[in-house]
């Protein structure tokens, strides 16, 4: 569990000075140093790295470009080419690059991709680099260990720079007009959605398009309180009766309390509805803070935890992180890890997470003023620091876990919303796909 606590984060920075001897050819007749040397005085050959961003767009791309520019100023012998991938096509492009043996040097990767990519032999283990880096005393130990636990060989394939949490975004201005507050129970959630549906305003919006399965399962487990995704006998819990109970209520909101377009809407359309005041409640994560804050004043919206489970405690998804990884094909692993270190230092993580609105994993950032003042970050700590909070762990170890969600479950959500498929059939098919994948994985690992 992610805890907000004091961290040991004080390390000295050792600077190596290259002493230049007279007559060695390192200075010209005017006493100027050789052109092309790095800031530390080195005369290394220029190195080019390619960095892929798995969630590019007008909000996040400028952040990476600024950080890369600052990195290049510190390391003048290293040039970094930024390549932005839209979140909807990032996984398929990474898959294609691995198949073609034409991967980037460094990339921002979702933790759920690490098991598959590591089994395919695409990633460089970072254990030795990390253990000898100042990062070892600053990056959250739990997040590092989680990344090791989910891969088959137990090695470190990504250094997480941000942690997320699913929440409810509330249009506080609309709620205030009705003298209502954010729902704290699931009964209050459904009641609030119904009461806020009036005057051309929808109480809620359902993600029926790409990415809907991830949000759906986080709602289901938050409601049921179940913390075991696949049990020791290989039985999946996604089709538990409690999940069916929740989803029947949930999908009953469609078209009555939600826009008709929700059946194909993805993140952008949902956020647009919320930010324009057409939707009163949005389920997403704290990472959409940056977009809301561009469209809304601070007193118009607020974050609220997903309601506690029917067992009375918060239940959230473990390992909801994104990290920086190095691909095995890189010809410059040392320089690539310098970029990993830079993007995970306190200044870089603070800059990225403050703008996006997520939780940094670098302990040195946690006492900064913006962390203590951000309402949505306080909500995240309220959940993560609660001693009764339980985390469930999806089967990230299954190589095709994300493919099942993206290619099978996402489209099936639309079948439920259109009335072509019942919730019970939908959940049974979801469970069957996971159980088959789990059985195949266990057989392969014997």
C-alpha positions as CSV (number, residue, x, y, z in Angstrom):
1,X,0.0,0.0,0.0
2,X,1.2,3.5,-0.8
3,X,1.9,5.4,2.4
4,X,2.6,9.0,2.9
5,X,5.5,8.9,5.3
6,X,9.0,10.3,5.8
7,X,11.6,8.8,3.6
8,X,15.3,8.5,3.7
9,X,16.2,10.5,0.7
10,X,19.5,12.3,1.4
11,X,22.3,11.3,-0.9
12,X,25.4,13.1,-1.8
13,X,26.1,13.9,-5.4
14,X,29.6,13.0,-6.5
15,X,30.9,15.2,-9.3
16,X,33.9,14.0,-11.3
17,X,36.2,16.7,-12.6
18,X,38.4,15.8,-15.6
19,X,41.9,17.4,-15.0
20,X,43.3,18.6,-18.3
21,X,47.1,18.3,-18.6
22,X,49.0,20.8,-20.6
23,X,50.1,19.5,-24.0
24,X,47.5,16.6,-24.1
25,X,45.5,18.2,-26.9
26,X,42.4,18.8,-24.8
27,X,42.6,22.6,-25.3
28,X,43.3,24.6,-28.5
29,X,45.9,27.4,-28.6
30,X,43.3,29.9,-27.2
31,X,42.7,27.7,-24.1
32,X,39.1,26.7,-25.0
33,X,37.9,23.2,-24.2
34,X,37.2,20.8,-27.1
35,X,33.8,21.3,-28.7
36,X,31.3,18.6,-28.2
37,X,32.2,17.8,-24.6
38,X,29.4,17.1,-22.0
39,X,28.7,19.4,-19.1
40,X,30.8,17.2,-16.9
41,X,33.8,17.8,-19.2
42,X,33.7,14.4,-20.9
43,X,34.5,14.1,-24.6
44,X,32.2,11.1,-25.3
45,X,30.8,10.6,-28.7
46,X,27.3,11.9,-29.2
47,X,24.6,9.4,-28.3
48,X,21.0,9.3,-29.7
49,X,18.1,7.8,-27.7
50,X,14.5,7.4,-28.8
51,X,11.8,7.8,-26.1
52,X,8.3,6.7,-26.6
53,X,5.4,8.2,-24.6
54,X,2.4,5.8,-24.2
55,X,-0.2,8.6,-23.6
56,X,0.7,11.5,-25.8
57,X,-1.5,14.5,-26.4
58,X,-1.8,18.3,-26.0
59,X,-1.7,18.0,-22.2
60,X,1.1,15.6,-21.6
61,X,3.4,15.9,-24.6
62,X,4.6,19.4,-23.6
63,X,5.6,18.1,-20.2
64,X,7.8,15.4,-21.7
65,X,9.3,17.8,-24.2
66,X,10.3,20.2,-21.4
67,X,11.8,17.5,-19.3
68,X,13.7,16.0,-22.2
69,X,15.0,19.5,-23.1
70,X,16.3,19.9,-19.5
71,X,17.9,16.5,-19.6
72,X,19.7,17.3,-22.8
73,X,21.0,20.6,-21.3
74,X,22.6,18.5,-18.5
75,X,23.9,15.8,-20.8
76,X,25.0,17.7,-23.9
77,X,26.4,14.5,-25.5
78,X,23.0,12.8,-25.4
79,X,20.2,13.6,-27.9
80,X,16.7,12.3,-27.2
81,X,14.0,12.0,-29.8
82,X,10.5,12.2,-28.4
83,X,7.8,10.0,-30.0
84,X,4.3,10.4,-28.8
85,X,1.8,7.6,-29.1
86,X,-2.0,8.1,-28.4
87,X,-3.2,6.0,-25.5
88,X,-5.6,4.0,-27.8
89,X,-2.9,2.8,-30.2
90,X,0.2,2.7,-27.9
91,X,0.0,-0.9,-27.0
92,X,-0.5,-2.1,-30.6
93,X,2.4,0.0,-31.8
94,X,4.7,-1.3,-29.0
95,X,3.6,-4.9,-29.9
96,X,4.5,-4.2,-33.5
97,X,7.9,-2.7,-32.6
98,X,8.7,-5.8,-30.5
99,X,7.7,-8.2,-33.2
100,X,9.8,-6.3,-35.7
101,X,12.8,-6.1,-33.3
102,X,12.7,-2.3,-33.8
103,X,12.0,-1.0,-30.3
104,X,12.8,2.5,-28.9
105,X,15.5,2.8,-26.3
106,X,13.4,4.1,-23.5
107,X,9.6,4.3,-23.0
108,X,6.9,5.3,-20.5
109,X,5.0,2.0,-19.9
110,X,1.9,1.0,-17.9
111,X,2.8,-1.5,-15.2
112,X,0.2,-4.0,-16.6
113,X,2.3,-4.3,-19.8
114,X,5.5,-5.4,-18.0
115,X,4.7,-9.1,-17.6
116,X,4.0,-9.6,-21.3
117,X,6.9,-7.5,-22.5
118,X,9.4,-9.1,-20.2
119,X,8.2,-12.7,-21.2
120,X,8.7,-11.7,-24.8
121,X,12.3,-10.7,-23.9
122,X,11.8,-7.1,-24.9
123,X,12.9,-5.3,-21.8
124,X,16.2,-4.7,-20.0
125,X,16.4,-5.7,-16.3
126,X,17.2,-2.6,-14.3
127,X,18.0,-4.3,-10.9
128,X,21.8,-3.6,-11.0
129,X,21.3,-0.1,-12.3
130,X,18.7,0.8,-9.7
131,X,20.6,-0.7,-6.8
132,X,23.6,1.5,-7.6
133,X,21.5,4.6,-8.2
134,X,20.4,7.4,-5.8
135,X,16.9,6.5,-6.8
136,X,17.0,3.4,-4.5
137,X,16.6,5.6,-1.4
138,X,13.8,7.8,-2.9
139,X,11.4,5.7,-5.0
140,X,8.5,4.1,-3.1
141,X,9.6,0.6,-2.1
142,X,6.1,-0.9,-2.4
143,X,5.8,0.3,-6.0
144,X,9.2,-1.1,-6.9
145,X,8.4,-4.4,-5.3
146,X,5.0,-4.6,-7.0
147,X,6.7,-4.3,-10.4
148,X,9.0,-7.2,-9.5
149,X,6.2,-9.3,-8.1
150,X,4.0,-9.2,-11.3
151,X,6.7,-10.4,-13.7
152,X,7.6,-14.1,-14.1
153,X,11.3,-13.8,-13.3
154,X,11.0,-11.3,-10.4
155,X,13.3,-8.7,-11.9
156,X,12.8,-4.9,-12.2
157,X,11.7,-3.8,-15.6
158,X,10.3,-0.3,-14.9
159,X,10.9,2.5,-12.4
160,X,7.5,4.0,-11.6
161,X,7.3,7.8,-11.7
162,X,3.6,8.2,-10.9
163,X,0.8,6.4,-9.0
164,X,-2.9,6.8,-9.8
165,X,-6.2,6.1,-8.1
166,X,-9.8,5.8,-9.5
167,X,-12.2,8.3,-7.9
168,X,-15.4,10.1,-8.6
169,X,-15.2,13.7,-10.0
170,X,-18.0,15.8,-8.7
171,X,-19.4,19.0,-10.3
172,X,-19.4,20.7,-6.9
173,X,-21.1,23.8,-8.3
174,X,-24.1,21.7,-9.5
175,X,-24.2,19.7,-6.3
176,X,-24.2,23.0,-4.2
177,X,-27.3,24.2,-6.1
178,X,-29.1,21.1,-5.0
179,X,-27.7,21.3,-1.4
180,X,-26.1,17.9,-2.0
181,X,-22.7,16.5,-1.1
182,X,-20.6,13.8,-2.7
183,X,-21.9,10.3,-2.1
184,X,-20.2,8.2,0.5
185,X,-22.0,4.9,-0.1
186,X,-23.1,3.1,-3.2
187,X,-26.8,3.6,-2.4
188,X,-26.0,7.3,-2.1
189,X,-24.2,7.1,-5.4
190,X,-27.2,5.8,-7.3
191,X,-29.5,8.2,-5.5
192,X,-27.2,11.2,-6.4
193,X,-27.1,10.1,-10.1
194,X,-30.8,10.0,-10.2
195,X,-31.4,13.4,-8.4
196,X,-28.8,15.2,-10.5
197,X,-30.4,14.1,-13.7
198,X,-32.6,17.1,-14.6
199,X,-32.7,20.3,-16.7
200,X,-30.6,18.8,-19.6
201,X,-28.0,17.6,-17.1
202,X,-27.1,13.9,-16.8
203,X,-26.3,12.6,-13.4
204,X,-23.5,10.3,-14.7
205,X,-21.6,9.1,-17.8
206,X,-20.7,5.5,-18.6
207,X,-17.5,4.6,-20.5
208,X,-18.8,2.4,-23.2
209,X,-15.9,2.9,-25.6
210,X,-12.2,2.0,-25.4
211,X,-10.9,1.5,-21.8
212,X,-14.3,0.8,-20.4
213,X,-13.4,-2.6,-19.0
214,X,-10.6,-1.2,-16.7
215,X,-13.0,1.3,-15.2
216,X,-15.7,-1.3,-14.9
217,X,-13.6,-3.7,-12.9
218,X,-12.4,-1.0,-10.6
219,X,-16.0,-0.1,-9.8
220,X,-17.0,-3.8,-9.4
221,X,-14.3,-4.6,-6.9
222,X,-14.8,-1.3,-5.1
223,X,-18.4,-2.3,-4.6
224,X,-18.1,-6.0,-3.7
225,X,-15.0,-5.7,-1.5
226,X,-13.6,-8.9,-3.1
227,X,-9.8,-8.8,-3.1
228,X,-8.9,-12.0,-4.9
229,X,-9.1,-11.7,-8.7
230,X,-8.3,-15.4,-9.5
231,X,-8.2,-17.9,-6.7
232,X,-5.8,-20.7,-6.1
233,X,-8.0,-23.1,-8.0
234,X,-7.9,-20.9,-11.1
235,X,-11.5,-19.6,-10.6
236,X,-12.0,-15.9,-11.6
237,X,-14.1,-13.7,-9.4
238,X,-15.3,-11.2,-12.0
239,X,-18.6,-13.1,-12.3
240,X,-19.3,-13.2,-8.6
241,X,-23.0,-12.5,-7.9
242,X,-22.1,-9.3,-6.1
243,X,-20.6,-8.0,-9.4
244,X,-23.7,-9.0,-11.3
245,X,-25.8,-7.2,-8.7
246,X,-23.8,-4.0,-9.1
247,X,-23.7,-4.1,-12.9
248,X,-27.4,-4.6,-13.3
249,X,-28.0,-1.4,-11.3
250,X,-25.1,0.4,-13.1
251,X,-26.1,-0.4,-16.7
252,X,-29.7,0.5,-15.8
253,X,-28.5,4.1,-15.7
254,X,-27.8,4.1,-19.4
255,X,-30.0,6.5,-21.4
256,X,-32.0,7.2,-18.3
257,X,-29.3,9.0,-16.3
258,X,-26.6,9.1,-18.9
259,X,-26.1,10.3,-22.5
260,X,-27.1,7.9,-25.3
261,X,-23.7,8.4,-26.8
262,X,-22.1,6.7,-23.9
263,X,-22.2,3.4,-25.7
264,X,-19.3,4.6,-27.8
265,X,-17.9,7.4,-25.6
266,X,-14.4,7.1,-24.3
267,X,-12.3,9.3,-22.1
268,X,-12.4,12.5,-24.2
269,X,-16.1,12.5,-24.6
270,X,-16.7,11.8,-21.0
271,X,-14.4,14.6,-19.8
272,X,-16.0,17.0,-22.3
273,X,-19.5,16.2,-20.8
274,X,-18.3,16.8,-17.3
275,X,-16.2,19.9,-18.0
276,X,-19.1,21.6,-19.9
277,X,-21.5,21.0,-17.1
278,X,-23.7,18.4,-19.0
279,X,-22.6,15.6,-16.6
280,X,-22.7,15.9,-12.8
281,X,-20.6,12.9,-11.8
282,X,-17.6,11.4,-13.7
283,X,-15.8,8.2,-12.7
284,X,-12.2,8.4,-13.8
285,X,-8.9,8.8,-11.8
286,X,-7.0,11.7,-10.3
287,X,-4.9,11.9,-13.4
288,X,-7.6,13.9,-15.2
289,X,-7.2,16.8,-12.8
290,X,-5.0,18.7,-15.3
291,X,-7.7,18.7,-17.9
292,X,-10.5,19.7,-15.5
293,X,-8.5,22.5,-14.1
294,X,-8.0,24.0,-17.5
295,X,-11.8,24.2,-18.1
296,X,-13.1,24.8,-14.6
297,X,-12.4,27.0,-11.6
298,X,-11.2,25.3,-8.4
299,X,-14.5,25.7,-6.6
300,X,-16.5,24.1,-9.5
301,X,-15.2,20.5,-9.1
302,X,-13.8,18.2,-6.5
303,X,-12.6,14.7,-6.1
304,X,-14.3,12.1,-3.9
305,X,-13.3,8.5,-3.2
306,X,-15.2,5.7,-4.8
307,X,-17.7,4.7,-2.1
308,X,-16.6,2.1,0.4
309,X,-17.5,-1.5,-0.4
310,X,-20.5,-3.3,1.0
311,X,-18.1,-4.7,3.6
312,X,-17.5,-1.1,4.8
313,X,-13.9,-0.5,3.6
314,X,-12.2,1.0,0.6
315,X,-11.0,-1.5,-2.0
316,X,-8.7,-0.3,-4.8
317,X,-6.6,-1.8,-7.6
318,X,-3.0,-2.4,-6.7
319,X,-0.1,-1.4,-8.9
320,X,-1.9,1.4,-10.7
321,X,1.4,2.9,-11.7
322,X,3.3,4.0,-14.9
323,X,7.1,3.7,-15.1
324,X,10.1,4.3,-17.3
325,X,11.6,1.2,-18.9
326,X,14.5,0.5,-21.1
327,X,14.2,-1.9,-24.1
328,X,16.8,-4.6,-24.4
329,X,17.7,-3.6,-28.0
330,X,19.2,-0.3,-26.9
331,X,22.8,0.2,-27.9
332,X,23.3,2.7,-25.1
333,X,22.0,1.2,-21.8
334,X,24.2,3.5,-19.6
335,X,22.9,6.6,-21.2
336,X,19.4,5.2,-21.3
337,X,19.5,4.8,-17.5
338,X,20.7,8.3,-17.1
339,X,17.4,9.3,-18.7
340,X,15.5,7.0,-16.4
341,X,17.2,8.6,-13.4
342,X,16.5,12.1,-14.6
343,X,12.8,11.5,-15.3
344,X,12.5,10.0,-11.8
345,X,14.3,12.7,-9.8
346,X,12.4,14.9,-7.5
347,X,12.2,17.9,-9.8
348,X,11.0,15.9,-12.8
349,X,8.4,13.9,-10.9
350,X,7.2,17.0,-9.2
351,X,6.8,18.8,-12.5
352,X,5.0,15.9,-14.2
353,X,2.7,14.9,-11.4
354,X,1.7,18.5,-10.4
355,X,0.5,19.3,-13.9
356,X,-1.2,15.9,-14.5
357,X,-2.5,15.7,-11.0
358,X,-1.2,12.2,-9.9
359,X,0.9,10.9,-7.0
360,X,4.7,11.0,-7.3
361,X,6.6,8.0,-6.2
362,X,9.7,10.0,-5.3
363,X,9.6,10.6,-1.5
364,X,11.3,13.9,-1.8
365,X,8.3,15.4,-3.6
366,X,5.7,14.3,-0.9
367,X,6.4,17.2,1.4
368,X,6.2,19.9,-1.3
369,X,3.5,22.6,-0.9
370,X,1.5,21.6,-3.9
371,X,1.1,18.0,-2.6
372,X,-0.3,19.3,0.8
373,X,-2.7,21.8,-0.9
374,X,-4.1,19.6,-3.7
375,X,-7.6,18.4,-2.7
376,X,-7.6,15.4,-5.1
377,X,-4.2,14.2,-3.7
378,X,-5.6,14.4,-0.2
379,X,-8.4,12.2,-1.3
380,X,-5.9,9.7,-2.7
381,X,-4.0,9.6,0.6
382,X,-7.3,9.3,2.5
383,X,-7.8,6.0,0.6
384,X,-4.3,4.7,0.5
385,X,-3.4,5.6,4.1
386,X,-6.6,4.1,5.6
387,X,-5.6,1.1,7.6
388,X,-8.7,-0.8,6.5
389,X,-8.1,-0.2,2.7
390,X,-7.6,-3.4,0.8
391,X,-5.9,-3.7,-2.6
392,X,-6.8,-6.4,-5.2
393,X,-4.3,-7.4,-7.8
394,X,-5.5,-8.1,-11.3
395,X,-3.6,-11.0,-13.1
396,X,-1.0,-8.7,-14.7
397,X,1.2,-11.9,-14.9
398,X,-1.0,-13.2,-17.7
399,X,0.6,-12.2,-21.0
400,X,-2.8,-11.6,-22.7
401,X,-4.5,-10.0,-19.7
402,X,-4.7,-6.6,-21.3
403,X,-5.5,-8.1,-24.7
404,X,-8.5,-9.8,-23.2
405,X,-9.8,-6.5,-21.7
406,X,-9.0,-4.4,-24.7
407,X,-10.2,-6.8,-27.5
408,X,-12.9,-8.9,-25.9
409,X,-14.3,-7.2,-22.8
410,X,-14.4,-3.6,-24.1
411,X,-16.6,-4.5,-27.2
412,X,-18.8,-6.7,-25.0
413,X,-19.7,-3.8,-22.8
414,X,-21.4,-2.2,-25.8
415,X,-23.4,-5.5,-26.3
416,X,-24.7,-5.2,-22.7
417,X,-25.5,-1.5,-23.1
418,X,-27.4,-2.2,-26.3
419,X,-29.4,-5.1,-24.7
420,X,-27.9,-7.8,-26.9
421,X,-26.2,-9.5,-23.9
422,X,-27.2,-9.9,-20.3
423,X,-24.8,-8.8,-17.4
424,X,-24.6,-12.4,-16.3
425,X,-23.6,-13.7,-19.7
426,X,-21.1,-10.9,-20.1
427,X,-19.4,-11.6,-16.7
428,X,-19.4,-15.4,-17.4
429,X,-17.6,-14.8,-20.7
430,X,-15.1,-12.5,-19.0
431,X,-14.4,-15.1,-16.3
432,X,-14.0,-17.9,-18.9
433,X,-11.5,-15.9,-20.9
434,X,-9.4,-15.2,-17.8
435,X,-9.6,-18.8,-16.5
436,X,-8.5,-20.2,-19.9
437,X,-5.6,-17.8,-20.0
438,X,-4.6,-18.6,-16.5
439,X,-4.7,-22.3,-17.1
440,X,-2.6,-21.9,-20.3
441,X,-0.1,-19.8,-18.3
442,X,0.2,-22.3,-15.5
443,X,0.8,-25.2,-18.0
444,X,3.5,-23.2,-19.7
445,X,5.3,-22.4,-16.4
446,X,5.4,-26.0,-15.3
